[in-house]
């Protein structure tokens, strides 16, 4: 491979753009706690390692503004496939915080630099740790390498079908969030029903004073019991993420092929 050939330089520039999109969106890599120099070094290193794959897919891609935008979109899509799991966990934690009465207990999220409910922040960090423990960060890089064959650098994409696929991927946040939060929400609904019956049968008890610590206790206890279920779900993170990314990238490929 001639590194200084025009086609090789074009492929390197487009690959760099795709990697930039991935590192901007993907969990772990996009975290602000990761120093900028580390991300820049990782970007250059991955470009060098994956350049032969990109050149083999298309030895001489055209270097145009549309190609740059396309590569950025593909990279962001690859990162989005994993980011939805973090967003779903944080959404589930936010819902639980409201149910438990802890919505006012906020902490600073180092990733987004915003105040988030402590339960949502905990769920996000827990799922991030699970993704790293299951090798999810390596799966993202593997998915990017595989995408070079499905969508070579500079290849045209079906914007409309791809946009629908991205929206569908983002829509998984709500379904996954509900799945993560369902056991705790169900337990808290039962607890609220019991408190309602108590208020009717024992009016001498100040239910408003009793309900607050009881809701927090039920919520935290059930959340602790539900965490192994969340961990079991992420045991199959590789297949889940690969399936999401593959379906999304297939929608980007035009009807006539890349």
C-alpha positions in Angstrom: 0.0 0.0 0.0 1.4 3.4 -1.1 0.8 5.7 1.9 1.4 8.8 -0.2 -0.9 7.9 -3.1 -3.8 10.3 -3.6 -6.4 7.6 -3.1 -4.7 6.5 0.1 -4.7 10.0 1.5 -8.3 10.5 0.6 -9.2 7.2 2.3 -7.3 8.3 5.4 -9.1 11.6 5.6 -12.5 10.0 5.3 -11.7 7.3 7.8 -10.5 10.0 10.2 -13.9 11.6 9.9 -15.8 8.4 10.5 -13.7 7.7 13.6 -14.2 11.2 14.8 -18.0 10.7 14.7 -17.7 7.5 16.6 -15.5 9.0 19.3 -17.8 12.0 19.7 -20.9 9.8 20.3 -19.8 6.5 21.7 -19.9 6.0 25.5 -16.5 5.7 27.3 -14.7 7.4 24.4 -16.8 10.5 24.4 -16.6 11.1 28.2 -15.2 14.5 29.1 -13.0 12.9 31.8 -10.9 11.4 28.9 -8.2 13.9 28.2 -8.3 15.5 24.7 -4.7 14.4 24.0 -5.6 10.8 24.7 -8.6 11.0 22.3 -6.5 12.6 19.7 -3.7 10.0 20.0 -6.4 7.2 19.8 -7.9 8.8 16.7 -4.5 8.9 14.9 -3.6 5.3 16.1 -7.0 3.9 14.9 -6.7 5.7 11.6 -3.3 4.1 11.0 -4.5 0.6 12.0 -7.7 0.7 10.0 -6.3 2.4 6.9 -5.4 -0.8 5.0 -9.0 -2.0 5.5 -10.4 1.3 4.2 -8.1 1.2 1.2 -9.0 -2.4 0.4 -12.7 -1.4 0.4 -12.2 1.5 -2.0 -8.6 2.3 -3.2 -9.5 5.8 -4.5 -12.5 7.5 -2.9 -13.6 11.0 -3.9 -12.8 13.6 -1.3 -15.8 15.9 -1.3 -17.8 17.8 1.3 -20.7 15.3 0.9 -18.3 12.5 1.6 -17.1 14.1 4.8 -20.6 14.6 6.0 -21.5 11.0 5.1 -18.5 9.7 7.1 -19.4 11.8 10.1 -23.0 10.5 10.0 -21.9 6.9 9.8 -19.5 7.3 12.7 -22.2 9.0 14.8 -24.6 6.2 14.0 -22.1 3.6 15.2 -21.7 5.5 18.5 -25.4 6.0 18.8 -26.0 2.2 18.8 -24.2 2.0 22.1 -25.1 5.4 23.5 -28.8 4.4 23.6 -28.1 1.9 26.3 -26.5 4.6 28.5 -29.4 7.0 27.8 -31.9 4.3 28.6 -30.3 3.5 31.9 -30.2 7.2 32.9 -33.8 7.7 31.8 -34.8 4.7 34.0 -32.9 6.2 36.9 -34.6 9.5 36.4 -38.0 7.9 36.4 -37.2 6.0 39.6 -35.9 9.1 41.2 -39.2 10.8 40.6 -41.1 7.8 42.0 -38.9 7.6 45.1 -39.0 11.4 45.7 -35.3 11.8 45.0 -35.7 14.0 41.9 -34.3 16.9 43.8 -31.1 15.0 44.8 -28.9 16.0 41.9 -25.2 15.6 41.2 -23.0 16.9 38.5 -22.6 14.6 35.5 -19.0 14.8 34.4 -20.0 13.7 30.9 -22.6 16.3 30.1 -21.6 18.9 32.7 -25.3 19.1 33.8 -27.1 18.4 37.0 -28.8 14.9 37.0 -30.7 13.0 39.6 -28.4 10.8 41.6 -30.3 7.6 40.7 -30.0 8.4 37.0 -26.3 9.1 37.3 -25.8 5.9 39.2 -27.6 3.9 36.6 -25.6 5.5 33.8 -22.3 4.8 35.5 -23.4 1.2 36.3 -24.3 0.5 32.7 -21.1 2.1 31.4 -19.1 -0.2 33.7 -21.0 -3.2 32.4 -20.3 -2.2 28.8 -16.6 -1.9 29.5 -16.6 -5.2 31.5 -18.3 -7.0 28.6 -15.8 -5.6 26.0 -18.4 -3.2 24.5 -15.7 -0.6 23.8 -13.9 -3.1 21.6 -17.1 -4.1 19.9 -17.6 -0.5 18.8 -14.2 -0.5 17.2 -14.9 -3.9 15.6 -18.2 -2.6 14.3 -16.5 0.4 12.7 -13.9 -1.9 11.0 -16.8 -4.0 9.7 -18.6 -0.9 8.4 -15.8 -0.2 6.1 -16.8 -3.2 4.0 -20.5 -2.5 4.2 -20.1 1.2 3.5 -16.6 2.0 2.0 -15.3 5.5 2.7 -16.9 8.0 0.4 -19.7 5.7 -0.7 -23.1 7.3 -1.2 -25.8 6.6 1.4 -29.6 6.5 1.4 -30.3 9.6 3.5 -34.0 9.1 4.0 -33.9 5.4 4.9 -30.9 6.0 7.1 -32.7 8.9 8.9 -35.6 6.6 9.7 -33.2 3.9 11.0 -31.5 6.4 13.3 -34.8 7.6 14.7 -35.8 4.0 15.3 -32.5 3.4 17.1 -33.0 6.5 19.3 -36.5 5.3 20.0 -35.2 2.3 21.7 -34.2 4.5 24.6 -37.8 4.5 25.9 -38.3 0.8 25.5 -35.0 -0.1 27.2 -35.5 2.5 29.9 -39.0 1.0 30.7 -37.4 -2.5 30.7 -34.7 -1.5 33.2 -37.2 0.4 35.5 -40.1 -2.0 35.4 -39.3 -4.2 38.4 -38.7 -1.2 40.7 -41.8 0.7 39.4 -43.9 -2.4 39.9 -42.7 -2.8 43.5 -43.3 0.8 44.3 -46.8 0.7 42.9 -47.6 -2.2 45.3 -46.1 -0.1 48.1 -48.2 2.9 47.2 -51.3 0.7 47.1 -50.5 -0.7 50.6 -50.0 2.9 51.9 -53.4 3.9 50.3 -55.1 1.0 52.1 -53.4 2.0 55.4 -54.6 5.6 55.0 -58.2 4.4 54.7 -58.1 1.7 57.4 -55.8 3.5 60.0 -56.6 7.2 59.6 -54.6 8.0 62.8 -51.4 7.3 60.9 -49.9 10.3 59.1 -49.4 8.6 55.8 -47.6 11.6 54.3 -44.9 11.3 56.9 -44.6 7.6 56.5 -44.8 7.4 52.7 -41.6 9.3 52.0 -39.1 7.0 53.8 -41.1 3.9 52.8 -40.9 4.9 49.1 -37.2 5.5 49.3 -36.6 2.2 51.1 -38.7 0.2 48.7 -37.1 1.8 45.7 -33.5 1.4 46.8 -34.1 -2.2 48.0 -35.8 -3.2 44.8 -33.2 -1.5 42.7 -30.5 -3.4 44.5 -32.4 -6.7 43.7 -32.9 -5.6 40.0 -29.2 -4.7 39.3 -28.3 -8.4 38.7 -31.1 -8.6 36.1 -29.6 -5.5 34.3 -26.2 -7.1 34.4 -27.6 -10.3 33.0 -29.2 -8.3 30.1 -25.8 -6.9 29.3 -24.2 -10.3 29.2 -25.6 -10.3 25.6 -24.6 -6.7 24.9 -22.4 -7.8 22.0 -25.2 -9.5 20.0 -27.6 -6.7 20.9 -25.3 -3.9 19.8 -24.1 -5.8 16.7 -27.7 -6.4 15.7 -28.7 -2.7 16.2 -25.7 -1.4 14.2 -26.1 -3.9 11.4 -29.8 -3.1 10.9 -29.1 0.6 10.9 -26.2 0.4 8.4 -28.2 -1.8 6.1 -30.7 1.0 5.8 -28.0 3.4 4.8 -26.9 1.3 1.9 -28.6 2.5 -1.3 -30.9 0.0 -3.2 -28.2 -0.5 -5.8 -25.5 -1.3 -3.3 -22.6 0.9 -2.0 
